[in-house]
Amino acid sequence: MPPDASVRLSYALAAVCDDLFAATEPYGEDDGVVRSLTTEHAIAVLLIGHQTKVITVLQLSYAG
């Protein structure tokens, strides 16, 4: 991933830490556990650990 796209993704992931539901969209059924994060060039599928306060990137797709 080029540096510019990587930086944008990093800022978007930081925004998820600040406000999960404002920064992401439901992925499939809105269960609040699997969410989608979209930037200009990347889409990340995230697993949200509400009790552990951990966000895991399940899948990352880049389209340049």
C-alpha positions as CSV (number, residue, x, y, z in Angstrom):
1,M,0.0,0.0,0.0
2,P,1.5,3.4,-0.9
3,P,2.4,5.7,2.0
4,D,-0.4,8.2,1.4
5,A,-3.1,5.5,1.5
6,S,-1.5,3.9,4.5
7,V,-1.6,7.2,6.4
8,R,-5.2,7.8,5.6
9,L,-6.1,4.3,6.8
10,S,-4.1,4.9,10.0
11,Y,-6.1,8.1,10.7
12,A,-9.3,6.3,10.0
13,L,-8.4,3.5,12.4
14,A,-7.6,6.1,15.0
15,A,-11.1,7.6,14.5
16,V,-12.6,4.2,15.1
17,C,-10.9,4.2,18.5
18,D,-12.5,7.6,19.3
19,D,-16.0,6.9,18.0
20,L,-16.6,3.4,16.7
21,F,-20.1,3.8,15.3
22,A,-19.5,7.2,13.7
23,A,-16.4,6.0,11.9
24,T,-17.7,2.6,10.7
25,E,-20.6,1.0,9.0
26,P,-22.3,-2.3,9.7
27,Y,-20.8,-5.3,7.8
28,G,-23.7,-7.6,6.9
29,E,-26.2,-7.8,9.7
30,D,-25.7,-5.0,12.2
31,D,-24.6,-7.0,15.2
32,G,-22.2,-4.3,16.5
33,V,-19.4,-6.8,16.4
34,V,-18.3,-6.8,12.8
35,R,-18.0,-3.4,11.2
36,S,-16.6,-2.0,7.9
37,L,-14.2,0.9,7.6
38,T,-13.9,2.6,4.3
39,T,-11.3,5.2,3.1
40,E,-10.6,6.5,-0.4
41,H,-8.5,3.5,-1.4
42,A,-9.1,0.9,1.3
43,I,-11.8,-1.2,2.9
44,A,-11.2,-2.9,6.3
45,V,-13.5,-5.4,8.0
46,L,-13.1,-5.0,11.7
47,L,-13.9,-7.3,14.6
48,I,-14.9,-5.2,17.6
49,G,-14.2,-6.6,21.1
50,H,-16.4,-4.4,23.3
51,Q,-15.4,-5.9,26.6
52,T,-11.7,-6.3,25.8
53,K,-11.6,-2.9,24.0
54,V,-9.7,-4.5,21.1
55,I,-10.2,-3.9,17.4
56,T,-9.0,-6.7,15.1
57,V,-8.6,-6.2,11.3
58,L,-10.1,-9.3,9.8
59,Q,-9.6,-8.3,6.2
60,L,-8.0,-5.4,4.3
61,S,-8.6,-4.6,0.7
62,Y,-6.7,-2.0,-1.3
63,A,-7.7,-0.6,-4.6
64,G,-5.2,1.9,-6.1
